[in-house]
């Protein structure tokens, strides 16, 4: 995860009773975990798989923008 440059948003979901980690720049890229750290580790794995799949399928891969601002 040390080379991972995309923003990750982590929040607690009461409905799922888990931490949810999302990578907004990679559509649909999210994971959960029982702890904050587990959610972060899991989303790192999912993001890597997202990037590999996009590359294999010839899809464009967004460049990391750093911190995103949401209204």
PyMOL Python script that loads the backbone (N, CA, C, O; Angstrom):
from pymol import cmd

cmd.read_pdbstr("""\
ATOM      1  N   UNK A   1       0.823  -1.193   0.000  1.00  0.00           N
ATOM      2  CA  UNK A   1       0.000   0.000   0.000  1.00  0.00           C
ATOM      3  C   UNK A   1       0.869   1.260   0.000  1.00  0.00           C
ATOM      4  O   UNK A   1       0.356   2.358  -0.215  1.00  0.00           O
ATOM      5  N   UNK A   2       2.177   1.120   0.238  1.00  0.00           N
ATOM      6  CA  UNK A   2       3.040   2.294   0.323  1.00  0.00           C
ATOM      7  C   UNK A   2       3.159   3.050  -1.000  1.00  0.00           C
ATOM      8  O   UNK A   2       3.430   4.251  -0.991  1.00  0.00           O
ATOM      9  N   UNK A   3       2.963   2.376  -2.137  1.00  0.00           N
ATOM     10  CA  UNK A   3       3.038   3.044  -3.432  1.00  0.00           C
ATOM     11  C   UNK A   3       1.671   3.539  -3.897  1.00  0.00           C
ATOM     12  O   UNK A   3       1.555   4.157  -4.955  1.00  0.00           O
ATOM     13  N   UNK A   4       0.653   3.268  -3.116  1.00  0.00           N
ATOM     14  CA  UNK A   4      -0.723   3.621  -3.455  1.00  0.00           C
ATOM     15  C   UNK A   4      -0.908   5.119  -3.301  1.00  0.00           C
ATOM     16  O   UNK A   4      -0.693   5.659  -2.216  1.00  0.00           O
ATOM     17  N   UNK A   5      -1.307   5.801  -4.376  1.00  0.00           N
ATOM     18  CA  UNK A   5      -1.384   7.259  -4.367  1.00  0.00           C
ATOM     19  C   UNK A   5      -2.814   7.804  -4.431  1.00  0.00           C
ATOM     20  O   UNK A   5      -3.014   9.018  -4.453  1.00  0.00           O
ATOM     21  N   UNK A   6      -3.794   6.923  -4.461  1.00  0.00           N
ATOM     22  CA  UNK A   6      -5.181   7.359  -4.554  1.00  0.00           C
ATOM     23  C   UNK A   6      -5.746   7.660  -3.166  1.00  0.00           C
ATOM     24  O   UNK A   6      -5.359   7.042  -2.174  1.00  0.00           O
ATOM     25  N   UNK A   7      -6.658   8.611  -3.119  1.00  0.00           N
ATOM     26  CA  UNK A   7      -7.326   8.943  -1.867  1.00  0.00           C
ATOM     27  C   UNK A   7      -8.226   7.787  -1.446  1.00  0.00           C
ATOM     28  O   UNK A   7      -8.891   7.171  -2.278  1.00  0.00           O
ATOM     29  N   UNK A   8      -8.240   7.502  -0.158  1.00  0.00           N
ATOM     30  CA  UNK A   8      -9.110   6.475   0.411  1.00  0.00           C
ATOM     31  C   UNK A   8      -9.972   7.139   1.470  1.00  0.00           C
ATOM     32  O   UNK A   8      -9.468   7.863   2.328  1.00  0.00           O
ATOM     33  N   UNK A   9     -11.262   6.893   1.407  1.00  0.00           N
ATOM     34  CA  UNK A   9     -12.195   7.393   2.413  1.00  0.00           C
ATOM     35  C   UNK A   9     -12.668   6.193   3.223  1.00  0.00           C
ATOM     36  O   UNK A   9     -13.136   5.201   2.663  1.00  0.00           O
ATOM     37  N   UNK A  10     -12.545   6.288   4.539  1.00  0.00           N
ATOM     38  CA  UNK A  10     -12.959   5.197   5.419  1.00  0.00           C
ATOM     39  C   UNK A  10     -14.007   5.730   6.400  1.00  0.00           C
ATOM     40  O   UNK A  10     -13.835   6.792   6.998  1.00  0.00           O
ATOM     41  N   UNK A  11     -15.077   4.983   6.550  1.00  0.00           N
ATOM     42  CA  UNK A  11     -16.137   5.384   7.482  1.00  0.00           C
ATOM     43  C   UNK A  11     -16.779   4.145   8.092  1.00  0.00           C
ATOM     44  O   UNK A  11     -16.679   3.044   7.551  1.00  0.00           O
ATOM     45  N   UNK A  12     -17.430   4.343   9.210  1.00  0.00           N
ATOM     46  CA  UNK A  12     -18.133   3.269   9.893  1.00  0.00           C
ATOM     47  C   UNK A  12     -19.542   3.155   9.328  1.00  0.00           C
ATOM     48  O   UNK A  12     -20.243   4.158   9.194  1.00  0.00           O
ATOM     49  N   UNK A  13     -19.956   1.943   8.998  1.00  0.00           N
ATOM     50  CA  UNK A  13     -21.312   1.682   8.514  1.00  0.00           C
ATOM     51  C   UNK A  13     -22.065   0.905   9.584  1.00  0.00           C
ATOM     52  O   UNK A  13     -21.762  -0.259   9.847  1.00  0.00           O
ATOM     53  N   UNK A  14     -23.039   1.550  10.194  1.00  0.00           N
ATOM     54  CA  UNK A  14     -23.872   0.872  11.188  1.00  0.00           C
ATOM     55  C   UNK A  14     -24.643  -0.274  10.552  1.00  0.00           C
ATOM     56  O   UNK A  14     -24.791  -1.350  11.131  1.00  0.00           O
ATOM     57  N   UNK A  15     -25.133  -0.011   9.338  1.00  0.00           N
ATOM     58  CA  UNK A  15     -25.915  -1.012   8.612  1.00  0.00           C
ATOM     59  C   UNK A  15     -25.113  -2.294   8.386  1.00  0.00           C
ATOM     60  O   UNK A  15     -25.640  -3.396   8.541  1.00  0.00           O
ATOM     61  N   UNK A  16     -23.841  -2.146   8.021  1.00  0.00           N
ATOM     62  CA  UNK A  16     -22.985  -3.303   7.736  1.00  0.00           C
ATOM     63  C   UNK A  16     -22.207  -3.778   8.967  1.00  0.00           C
ATOM     64  O   UNK A  16     -21.609  -4.853   8.962  1.00  0.00           O
ATOM     65  N   UNK A  17     -22.228  -2.954  10.021  1.00  0.00           N
ATOM     66  CA  UNK A  17     -21.467  -3.245  11.230  1.00  0.00           C
ATOM     67  C   UNK A  17     -19.993  -3.479  10.895  1.00  0.00           C
ATOM     68  O   UNK A  17     -19.362  -4.420  11.376  1.00  0.00           O
ATOM     69  N   UNK A  18     -19.468  -2.579  10.046  1.00  0.00           N
ATOM     70  CA  UNK A  18     -18.084  -2.707   9.575  1.00  0.00           C
ATOM     71  C   UNK A  18     -17.577  -1.349   9.117  1.00  0.00           C
ATOM     72  O   UNK A  18     -18.356  -0.432   8.854  1.00  0.00           O
ATOM     73  N   UNK A  19     -16.263  -1.238   9.028  1.00  0.00           N
ATOM     74  CA  UNK A  19     -15.652  -0.066   8.399  1.00  0.00           C
ATOM     75  C   UNK A  19     -15.695  -0.283   6.891  1.00  0.00           C
ATOM     76  O   UNK A  19     -15.433  -1.384   6.407  1.00  0.00           O
ATOM     77  N   UNK A  20     -16.023   0.765   6.159  1.00  0.00           N
ATOM     78  CA  UNK A  20     -16.065   0.731   4.700  1.00  0.00           C
ATOM     79  C   UNK A  20     -14.966   1.647   4.184  1.00  0.00           C
ATOM     80  O   UNK A  20     -14.843   2.786   4.635  1.00  0.00           O
ATOM     81  N   UNK A  21     -14.172   1.162   3.250  1.00  0.00           N
ATOM     82  CA  UNK A  21     -13.110   1.949   2.623  1.00  0.00           C
ATOM     83  C   UNK A  21     -13.419   2.061   1.133  1.00  0.00           C
ATOM     84  O   UNK A  21     -13.645   1.056   0.459  1.00  0.00           O
ATOM     85  N   UNK A  22     -13.427   3.297   0.628  1.00  0.00           N
ATOM     86  CA  UNK A  22     -13.715   3.559  -0.789  1.00  0.00           C
ATOM     87  C   UNK A  22     -12.565   4.315  -1.426  1.00  0.00           C
ATOM     88  O   UNK A  22     -11.891   5.116  -0.777  1.00  0.00           O
ATOM     89  N   UNK A  23     -12.350   4.048  -2.713  1.00  0.00           N
ATOM     90  CA  UNK A  23     -11.374   4.799  -3.507  1.00  0.00           C
ATOM     91  C   UNK A  23     -12.190   5.541  -4.572  1.00  0.00           C
ATOM     92  O   UNK A  23     -12.494   4.975  -5.622  1.00  0.00           O
ATOM     93  N   UNK A  24     -12.549   6.807  -4.306  1.00  0.00           N
ATOM     94  CA  UNK A  24     -13.458   7.533  -5.200  1.00  0.00           C
ATOM     95  C   UNK A  24     -13.001   7.629  -6.659  1.00  0.00           C
ATOM     96  O   UNK A  24     -13.837   7.680  -7.562  1.00  0.00           O
ATOM     97  N   UNK A  25     -11.699   7.654  -6.898  1.00  0.00           N
ATOM     98  CA  UNK A  25     -11.198   7.800  -8.266  1.00  0.00           C
ATOM     99  C   UNK A  25     -11.265   6.508  -9.072  1.00  0.00           C
ATOM    100  O   UNK A  25     -11.089   6.526 -10.290  1.00  0.00           O
ATOM    101  N   UNK A  26     -11.517   5.387  -8.398  1.00  0.00           N
ATOM    102  CA  UNK A  26     -11.633   4.096  -9.076  1.00  0.00           C
ATOM    103  C   UNK A  26     -13.071   3.616  -8.888  1.00  0.00           C
ATOM    104  O   UNK A  26     -13.379   3.003  -7.866  1.00  0.00           O
ATOM    105  N   UNK A  27     -13.946   3.877  -9.839  1.00  0.00           N
ATOM    106  CA  UNK A  27     -15.372   3.579  -9.690  1.00  0.00           C
ATOM    107  C   UNK A  27     -15.643   2.147  -9.221  1.00  0.00           C
ATOM    108  O   UNK A  27     -15.151   1.177  -9.798  1.00  0.00           O
ATOM    109  N   UNK A  28     -16.438   2.052  -8.159  1.00  0.00           N
ATOM    110  CA  UNK A  28     -16.813   0.749  -7.631  1.00  0.00           C
ATOM    111  C   UNK A  28     -15.770   0.104  -6.742  1.00  0.00           C
ATOM    112  O   UNK A  28     -15.986  -1.006  -6.257  1.00  0.00           O
ATOM    113  N   UNK A  29     -14.651   0.762  -6.513  1.00  0.00           N
ATOM    114  CA  UNK A  29     -13.572   0.182  -5.722  1.00  0.00           C
ATOM    115  C   UNK A  29     -13.814   0.465  -4.247  1.00  0.00           C
ATOM    116  O   UNK A  29     -13.643   1.589  -3.775  1.00  0.00           O
ATOM    117  N   UNK A  30     -14.214  -0.578  -3.531  1.00  0.00           N
ATOM    118  CA  UNK A  30     -14.451  -0.440  -2.101  1.00  0.00           C
ATOM    119  C   UNK A  30     -14.289  -1.786  -1.419  1.00  0.00           C
ATOM    120  O   UNK A  30     -14.375  -2.837  -2.054  1.00  0.00           O
ATOM    121  N   UNK A  31     -14.054  -1.736  -0.128  1.00  0.00           N
ATOM    122  CA  UNK A  31     -13.897  -2.951   0.672  1.00  0.00           C
ATOM    123  C   UNK A  31     -14.349  -2.647   2.081  1.00  0.00           C
ATOM    124  O   UNK A  31     -14.550  -1.489   2.448  1.00  0.00           O
ATOM    125  N   UNK A  32     -14.508  -3.695   2.866  1.00  0.00           N
ATOM    126  CA  UNK A  32     -14.886  -3.496   4.260  1.00  0.00           C
ATOM    127  C   UNK A  32     -13.913  -4.233   5.163  1.00  0.00           C
ATOM    128  O   UNK A  32     -13.042  -4.972   4.703  1.00  0.00           O
ATOM    129  N   UNK A  33     -14.082  -4.013   6.462  1.00  0.00           N
ATOM    130  CA  UNK A  33     -13.257  -4.697   7.441  1.00  0.00           C
ATOM    131  C   UNK A  33     -13.831  -4.530   8.829  1.00  0.00           C
ATOM    132  O   UNK A  33     -14.577  -3.585   9.087  1.00  0.00           O
ATOM    133  N   UNK A  34     -13.490  -5.434   9.721  1.00  0.00           N
ATOM    134  CA  UNK A  34     -13.963  -5.352  11.108  1.00  0.00           C
ATOM    135  C   UNK A  34     -13.288  -4.207  11.851  1.00  0.00           C
ATOM    136  O   UNK A  34     -13.840  -3.663  12.806  1.00  0.00           O
ATOM    137  N   UNK A  35     -12.071  -3.843  11.396  1.00  0.00           N
ATOM    138  CA  UNK A  35     -11.348  -2.722  11.998  1.00  0.00           C
ATOM    139  C   UNK A  35     -10.984  -1.728  10.895  1.00  0.00           C
ATOM    140  O   UNK A  35     -11.037  -2.044   9.707  1.00  0.00           O
ATOM    141  N   UNK A  36     -10.613  -0.523  11.322  1.00  0.00           N
ATOM    142  CA  UNK A  36     -10.167   0.513  10.387  1.00  0.00           C
ATOM    143  C   UNK A  36      -8.993  -0.005   9.552  1.00  0.00           C
ATOM    144  O   UNK A  36      -8.982   0.128   8.328  1.00  0.00           O
ATOM    145  N   UNK A  37      -8.008  -0.595  10.232  1.00  0.00           N
ATOM    146  CA  UNK A  37      -6.814  -1.094   9.551  1.00  0.00           C
ATOM    147  C   UNK A  37      -7.143  -2.213   8.571  1.00  0.00           C
ATOM    148  O   UNK A  37      -6.591  -2.257   7.472  1.00  0.00           O
ATOM    149  N   UNK A  38      -8.043  -3.121   8.962  1.00  0.00           N
ATOM    150  CA  UNK A  38      -8.434  -4.215   8.073  1.00  0.00           C
ATOM    151  C   UNK A  38      -9.119  -3.679   6.820  1.00  0.00           C
ATOM    152  O   UNK A  38      -8.868  -4.168   5.719  1.00  0.00           O
ATOM    153  N   UNK A  39      -9.981  -2.682   6.981  1.00  0.00           N
ATOM    154  CA  UNK A  39     -10.644  -2.078   5.819  1.00  0.00           C
ATOM    155  C   UNK A  39      -9.612  -1.436   4.889  1.00  0.00           C
ATOM    156  O   UNK A  39      -9.717  -1.556   3.669  1.00  0.00           O
ATOM    157  N   UNK A  40      -8.623  -0.760   5.460  1.00  0.00           N
ATOM    158  CA  UNK A  40      -7.571  -0.126   4.664  1.00  0.00           C
ATOM    159  C   UNK A  40      -6.739  -1.166   3.914  1.00  0.00           C
ATOM    160  O   UNK A  40      -6.440  -0.989   2.734  1.00  0.00           O
ATOM    161  N   UNK A  41      -6.368  -2.243   4.596  1.00  0.00           N
ATOM    162  CA  UNK A  41      -5.612  -3.310   3.939  1.00  0.00           C
ATOM    163  C   UNK A  41      -6.421  -3.967   2.828  1.00  0.00           C
ATOM    164  O   UNK A  41      -5.899  -4.231   1.745  1.00  0.00           O
ATOM    165  N   UNK A  42      -7.694  -4.229   3.099  1.00  0.00           N
ATOM    166  CA  UNK A  42      -8.548  -4.875   2.103  1.00  0.00           C
ATOM    167  C   UNK A  42      -8.749  -4.003   0.872  1.00  0.00           C
ATOM    168  O   UNK A  42      -8.735  -4.509  -0.251  1.00  0.00           O
ATOM    169  N   UNK A  43      -8.934  -2.707   1.064  1.00  0.00           N
ATOM    170  CA  UNK A  43      -9.150  -1.841  -0.097  1.00  0.00           C
ATOM    171  C   UNK A  43      -7.862  -1.711  -0.912  1.00  0.00           C
ATOM    172  O   UNK A  43      -7.919  -1.485  -2.120  1.00  0.00           O
ATOM    173  N   UNK A  44      -6.710  -1.852  -0.268  1.00  0.00           N
ATOM    174  CA  UNK A  44      -5.444  -1.849  -1.011  1.00  0.00           C
ATOM    175  C   UNK A  44      -5.367  -3.037  -1.958  1.00  0.00           C
ATOM    176  O   UNK A  44      -4.909  -2.904  -3.092  1.00  0.00           O
ATOM    177  N   UNK A  45      -5.815  -4.192  -1.493  1.00  0.00           N
ATOM    178  CA  UNK A  45      -5.832  -5.393  -2.333  1.00  0.00           C
ATOM    179  C   UNK A  45      -6.824  -5.226  -3.477  1.00  0.00           C
ATOM    180  O   UNK A  45      -6.509  -5.525  -4.629  1.00  0.00           O
ATOM    181  N   UNK A  46      -8.017  -4.752  -3.157  1.00  0.00           N
ATOM    182  CA  UNK A  46      -9.061  -4.576  -4.175  1.00  0.00           C
ATOM    183  C   UNK A  46      -8.638  -3.531  -5.206  1.00  0.00           C
ATOM    184  O   UNK A  46      -8.879  -3.708  -6.400  1.00  0.00           O
ATOM    185  N   UNK A  47      -8.013  -2.451  -4.756  1.00  0.00           N
ATOM    186  CA  UNK A  47      -7.562  -1.413  -5.686  1.00  0.00           C
ATOM    187  C   UNK A  47      -6.509  -1.964  -6.648  1.00  0.00           C
ATOM    188  O   UNK A  47      -6.536  -1.659  -7.840  1.00  0.00           O
ATOM    189  N   UNK A  48      -5.590  -2.768  -6.136  1.00  0.00           N
ATOM    190  CA  UNK A  48      -4.573  -3.370  -6.994  1.00  0.00           C
ATOM    191  C   UNK A  48      -5.229  -4.257  -8.049  1.00  0.00           C
ATOM    192  O   UNK A  48      -4.846  -4.230  -9.219  1.00  0.00           O
ATOM    193  N   UNK A  49      -6.212  -5.038  -7.629  1.00  0.00           N
ATOM    194  CA  UNK A  49      -6.936  -5.893  -8.570  1.00  0.00           C
ATOM    195  C   UNK A  49      -7.717  -5.046  -9.579  1.00  0.00           C
ATOM    196  O   UNK A  49      -7.796  -5.398 -10.756  1.00  0.00           O
ATOM    197  N   UNK A  50      -8.292  -3.934  -9.122  1.00  0.00           N
ATOM    198  CA  UNK A  50      -9.025  -3.020 -10.008  1.00  0.00           C
ATOM    199  C   UNK A  50      -8.087  -2.515 -11.095  1.00  0.00           C
ATOM    200  O   UNK A  50      -8.427  -2.541 -12.278  1.00  0.00           O
ATOM    201  N   UNK A  51      -6.901  -2.053 -10.689  1.00  0.00           N
ATOM    202  CA  UNK A  51      -5.927  -1.505 -11.639  1.00  0.00           C
ATOM    203  C   UNK A  51      -5.433  -2.572 -12.618  1.00  0.00           C
ATOM    204  O   UNK A  51      -5.311  -2.306 -13.813  1.00  0.00           O
ATOM    205  N   UNK A  52      -5.151  -3.774 -12.118  1.00  0.00           N
ATOM    206  CA  UNK A  52      -4.698  -4.861 -12.988  1.00  0.00           C
ATOM    207  C   UNK A  52      -5.765  -5.253 -14.002  1.00  0.00           C
ATOM    208  O   UNK A  52      -5.458  -5.485 -15.171  1.00  0.00           O
ATOM    209  N   UNK A  53      -7.008  -5.328 -13.561  1.00  0.00           N
ATOM    210  CA  UNK A  53      -8.115  -5.684 -14.461  1.00  0.00           C
ATOM    211  C   UNK A  53      -8.312  -4.607 -15.520  1.00  0.00           C
ATOM    212  O   UNK A  53      -8.505  -4.915 -16.697  1.00  0.00           O
ATOM    213  N   UNK A  54      -8.265  -3.354 -15.105  1.00  0.00           N
ATOM    214  CA  UNK A  54      -8.420  -2.254 -16.065  1.00  0.00           C
ATOM    215  C   UNK A  54      -7.319  -2.314 -17.119  1.00  0.00           C
ATOM    216  O   UNK A  54      -7.578  -2.138 -18.309  1.00  0.00           O
ATOM    217  N   UNK A  55      -6.099  -2.560 -16.677  1.00  0.00           N
ATOM    218  CA  UNK A  55      -4.958  -2.645 -17.597  1.00  0.00           C
ATOM    219  C   UNK A  55      -5.134  -3.809 -18.575  1.00  0.00           C
ATOM    220  O   UNK A  55      -4.912  -3.648 -19.775  1.00  0.00           O
ATOM    221  N   UNK A  56      -5.533  -4.985 -18.064  1.00  0.00           N
ATOM    222  CA  UNK A  56      -5.734  -6.165 -18.910  1.00  0.00           C
ATOM    223  C   UNK A  56      -6.833  -5.947 -19.948  1.00  0.00           C
ATOM    224  O   UNK A  56      -6.763  -6.470 -21.060  1.00  0.00           O
ATOM    225  N   UNK A  57      -7.845  -5.172 -19.572  1.00  0.00           N
ATOM    226  CA  UNK A  57      -8.979  -4.936 -20.470  1.00  0.00           C
ATOM    227  C   UNK A  57      -8.824  -3.685 -21.327  1.00  0.00           C
ATOM    228  O   UNK A  57      -9.748  -3.313 -22.050  1.00  0.00           O
ATOM    229  N   UNK A  58      -7.674  -3.037 -21.254  1.00  0.00           N
ATOM    230  CA  UNK A  58      -7.409  -1.862 -22.076  1.00  0.00           C
ATOM    231  C   UNK A  58      -8.185  -0.624 -21.657  1.00  0.00           C
ATOM    232  O   UNK A  58      -8.350   0.302 -22.452  1.00  0.00           O
ATOM    233  N   UNK A  59      -8.657  -0.596 -20.435  1.00  0.00           N
ATOM    234  CA  UNK A  59      -9.392   0.582 -19.939  1.00  0.00           C
ATOM    235  C   UNK A  59      -8.398   1.635 -19.469  1.00  0.00           C
ATOM    236  O   UNK A  59      -7.266   1.328 -19.097  1.00  0.00           O
ATOM    237  N   UNK A  60      -8.847   2.872 -19.496  1.00  0.00           N
ATOM    238  CA  UNK A  60      -7.978   3.942 -19.022  1.00  0.00           C
ATOM    239  C   UNK A  60      -7.902   3.890 -17.498  1.00  0.00           C
ATOM    240  O   UNK A  60      -8.874   3.567 -16.816  1.00  0.00           O
ATOM    241  N   UNK A  61      -6.741   4.211 -17.000  1.00  0.00           N
ATOM    242  CA  UNK A  61      -6.510   4.228 -15.565  1.00  0.00           C
ATOM    243  C   UNK A  61      -6.301   5.678 -15.150  1.00  0.00           C
ATOM    244  O   UNK A  61      -5.374   6.337 -15.622  1.00  0.00           O
ATOM    245  N   UNK A  62      -7.171   6.178 -14.261  1.00  0.00           N
ATOM    246  CA  UNK A  62      -7.036   7.580 -13.858  1.00  0.00           C
ATOM    247  C   UNK A  62      -5.747   7.816 -13.083  1.00  0.00           C
ATOM    248  O   UNK A  62      -5.310   6.975 -12.298  1.00  0.00           O
ATOM    249  N   UNK A  63      -5.149   8.979 -13.321  1.00  0.00           N
ATOM    250  CA  UNK A  63      -3.961   9.356 -12.559  1.00  0.00           C
ATOM    251  C   UNK A  63      -4.423   9.830 -11.182  1.00  0.00           C
ATOM    252  O   UNK A  63      -5.439  10.516 -11.072  1.00  0.00           O
ATOM    253  N   UNK A  64      -3.689   9.473 -10.141  1.00  0.00           N
ATOM    254  CA  UNK A  64      -4.073   9.915  -8.796  1.00  0.00           C
ATOM    255  C   UNK A  64      -4.072  11.439  -8.708  1.00  0.00           C
ATOM    256  O   UNK A  64      -3.131  12.095  -9.154  1.00  0.00           O
ATOM    257  N   UNK A  65      -5.120  11.987  -8.135  1.00  0.00           N
ATOM    258  CA  UNK A  65      -5.236  13.443  -8.011  1.00  0.00           C
ATOM    259  C   UNK A  65      -4.848  13.922  -6.625  1.00  0.00           C
ATOM    260  O   UNK A  65      -4.730  15.125  -6.389  1.00  0.00           O
ATOM    261  N   UNK A  66      -4.648  12.987  -5.707  1.00  0.00           N
ATOM    262  CA  UNK A  66      -4.374  13.407  -4.330  1.00  0.00           C
ATOM    263  C   UNK A  66      -5.681  13.679  -3.626  1.00  0.00           C
ATOM    264  O   UNK A  66      -6.672  12.986  -3.852  1.00  0.00           O
ATOM    265  N   UNK A  67      -5.687  14.662  -2.793  1.00  0.00           N
ATOM    266  CA  UNK A  67      -6.876  14.972  -1.994  1.00  0.00           C
ATOM    267  C   UNK A  67      -7.989  15.494  -2.889  1.00  0.00           C
ATOM    268  O   UNK A  67      -7.795  16.419  -3.679  1.00  0.00           O
ATOM    269  N   UNK A  68      -9.151  14.886  -2.749  1.00  0.00           N
ATOM    270  CA  UNK A  68     -10.329  15.305  -3.491  1.00  0.00           C
ATOM    271  C   UNK A  68     -11.202  16.165  -2.574  1.00  0.00           C
ATOM    272  O   UNK A  68     -11.168  16.009  -1.353  1.00  0.00           O
ATOM    273  N   UNK A  69     -11.960  17.046  -3.147  1.00  0.00           N
ATOM    274  CA  UNK A  69     -12.863  17.885  -2.380  1.00  0.00           C
ATOM    275  C   UNK A  69     -14.275  17.580  -2.803  1.00  0.00           C
ATOM    276  O   UNK A  69     -14.603  17.632  -3.988  1.00  0.00           O
ATOM    277  N   UNK A  70     -15.110  17.261  -1.839  1.00  0.00           N
ATOM    278  CA  UNK A  70     -16.513  16.963  -2.112  1.00  0.00           C
ATOM    279  C   UNK A  70     -17.387  18.032  -1.486  1.00  0.00           C
ATOM    280  O   UNK A  70     -17.094  18.530  -0.399  1.00  0.00           O
ATOM    281  N   UNK A  71     -18.455  18.380  -2.173  1.00  0.00           N
ATOM    282  CA  UNK A  71     -19.385  19.380  -1.635  1.00  0.00           C
ATOM    283  C   UNK A  71     -20.523  18.693  -0.919  1.00  0.00           C
ATOM    284  O   UNK A  71     -21.415  19.360  -0.395  1.00  0.00           O
TER     285      UNK A  71
END
""", "prot")
cmd.dss("prot")
cmd.show_as("cartoon", "prot")
cmd.util.cbc("prot")
cmd.orient("prot")
